[in-house]
Structures are given as structure tokens and as C-alpha cells.
Amino acid sequence: MNPLRCLSVMLCVLLALPAYAFDERDPFGFRRDTYTSDADESANQEWSEDEAPLPPYPEARNLYSFYVSATATSRFFVDTQHLDIGKDGVVRYTLMIVSPSGVKNVSYEGIRCETRQKRTYALGRPNNAWSKARGALWTPIRNETTNRYHAALFLDFFCPDGIIAAKAEDVRKAIRKAGEPFGQSN
């Protein structure tokens, strides 16, 4: 292969890599060395998760929308009445996603600000009851174009500047102020 062509190909490959691959920051803009993941055993030995009792099934009057992205086709809602910040540093909330055809998916979830992770505790059933999620592990929150609703909650409400919100009531107020009640937005 021509050395000039080889150099040209290598340059194209380097330019195609995401800028954050060479940065000390993650896709959210936070320094990678300021938090840990579940893979870091030493960090998780000290942390223990609180028991997460299931909340009442969400009522329409408590659901408020939140903005995800300009390309999102579904609508996203949080039950502001039963949002909680645990002593373990996990923000627990009920999420409802309404597809363009009107199908509703309800889940009870948690976001851990310290590690930028999410977990599903339970899924809603058609009879307005909960079904505990099986094998639900903590997984990274990704700030990508599609399915970025966890990133939106993390960045805009639960963990501004990468730090857990101080009070659940402040988060509730922020969601209510930014969004619309379920009945007004469908």
C-alpha cells in the first residue's frame, strides 16, 4: 500500500473516533476518575443498597412529563408523588413511557448518581400491579441520541453536575415546573 494512502487512512480512522475516547471525561462531560462503576469491587464493598419497597401504582394526576430529546417519539413521565431519595444515595421513581400509538410502559427504577447507573426494580402490569424485575442489575447510563430518558433524568433533575439532588421535594418541583401533567400532554 502506498505510504501516503496508509497515512491518509490512519488519519481518517483517528478523526472518526469520538473525542471523549481521548479525554479524561465521559460522554456526560464528567471526569472519568471522579466516579466508579460496579466493576470496581473496592468501591462497592462499603456501599450497601437499601431495601426498595414498591410504591403505589402511579395515578395520572401525579405524572408529569419531562423532555428527552427533539428526536424522541414517545412521551416520558415521572410520578412526582412517590419520587424518593434514599439514604443509600439512590433516587427511586416511577417512570411511564407512552409510545406514539398510546401503549404505556410503567417501571419502578433507581438511579445512582455516584456511579452514573440505573436499575429497574419492578415493571407495571396491565391490571395496575407491580411485577418485581428478575435479575435486574445496575447498568451504566448512556447519553446517546436514542433512549436517552435515563440520561435526561440524571442530568436535568436527579444528579445535576453529577451530584445527587439534596431534597426529593426540590426534584419534584423541578419536574412539575419543567413538564406538563399527564392529562394535558396526551
N, C-alpha and C positions, 0 to 999 in steps of 0.2 A: 504494500500500500504506500502511496505517496506520502512522505513525511508531513507535507503541508496539509494534505487531506486528513491525515491522522490527527494532527493538532487541531484542525477545524472541528472534527467530530468530538474530540475531547472537550473542547470549549463549549460546544452546544450542549453536551451532557451536563457539564458543570452549571451552565446557565439555567438548565431545566430543573435542577434540584431546588427544593423550597429554601428560601432564605433562612428560615429558622433551623434548618439542619446544621448550619454552621454557627449558629448563635447559641448563647447560653440560655436563651429564653424558649419557652414552649409556645404552642400556637396561640395561647391566650395573652402572651406578652410577659408572663411571669418568669423569673429566673428559675431554671431547672433545679438548681441546688437549694432552693428555699422550701421545697416540699419533698415528701417521699411518696412511694407507692406501696401497695400491699405486698409487692415482691421484696421490699426491704424489711426483712424479718426483725431487725433490731428496733426499728421504729414502731412496729406493731406489737411488740411484746408488752409495752407499757399501756397501750390503749385497749380498752375493752368497750364493746358496744352495749348500750342499754337495751333492755327488752323493749320492743316496739309494739305496744298493744294497738290493735286495729281501731281506727276511728269509726264513727258512724258513717254510713254510706252518704256521699255528698248530696246536698239539696241544691236545686237550681239557684235559689236565692243567694247562696254563698259562693257561687262560682263566678270568677272574674277572669276575663281574657288577658293574655299578655302577648306582646309582639315577639315573633320569632325571626322572620326574615321576609324580604319582599317576594321571595320565590315560594314561600310556604303556601300550599293549597288547603291544608287542614287548618282548623282553628284550635287554639290551645287555651285551657282554663285551669285555674288553681282554686281549690276550696280554701278560701281565706279564713273561714271559721275554725278549721281544725289544723291549721299550719302550726308547727311546733319546732322549737329549737331545743334539742336535748342537752343534758349535762355532758354527754359524750361528744358534743360538737357536731352532731348530725341534724340537719334541717329536714324534718319529715313533713310530707304534704301529700294531698290527693290531687292527681292530675287527670284531666279529662281531655281527650283528643277527639274532635269531631271531624270526620272526613267530609269531602265535598258532597258525597251522597247522603250524609246525615248519620252514618254509622258512628257510634260512640264507643270509645275505648277508655276505661277507667282503671287507674292503678294507684296504689299507695306506695310511695317511694321515699328515698332518703338521698340527700347529697351531703357528702363530707367535704367541707371546704379545705381542710388541711391537706388532703391528698388529691383534690380535684377528681373525686369519684362519685358514682351513683350506684344505687341498689334498689331493686324492686322487692317490696315486702309482700304485696298481695295484688291480685287482679280482680276487677269487678265482674260480676256475673249478671246475666240478663234479669234475674229476679232481685236486683239491688242488694246482693250479698257479696261478701268477700270470699275469695279462694286464695289461701296462702300460696305464695310463689315457691316452687320447689327448686332447690339448688341455686338460689339467687346469690350471686357473688358481687363483690364490689368491682366495678369496671370503670375504666377511665372515661371522663367526659371529653368529647372531642368537639372542637369548634369548627365544624365543617358546614358546607353550604346546605346539605340535606340533613334532615333530622337533627337540627341544632337546638331543639327546645330545652334540653338539659343545659347546654351552654348558655342559652338566653337566661334561664333562671339563675344559674351560677353567677354570671357576670353582672346581670342587671338588678338582681334582688337579694339573693341569699348570701353571696360572697363578694360584695363589691371590693375591688382592689385585692382580691384573693384572701380577704379576712372575713370570717363569719359575722353576719349581722349581729348586733348587740341584743336586740329585742325582737321577739316574734311580732309584736304589735306594730313595730316600725315597718317590718316587711309586709304585713297585711295592708297597712295604709298605703304603702308604695304601690302595691299591686292594684289596689282599688283605684288609686289616683291615675295610674297609667292605663288601666284597662276599662272594659265595659262589663256590666253584669250579663250573665248568660242569656237572659231573655231579650236583651237589647241588641245582642250581637249575632243572633242567629236568624 
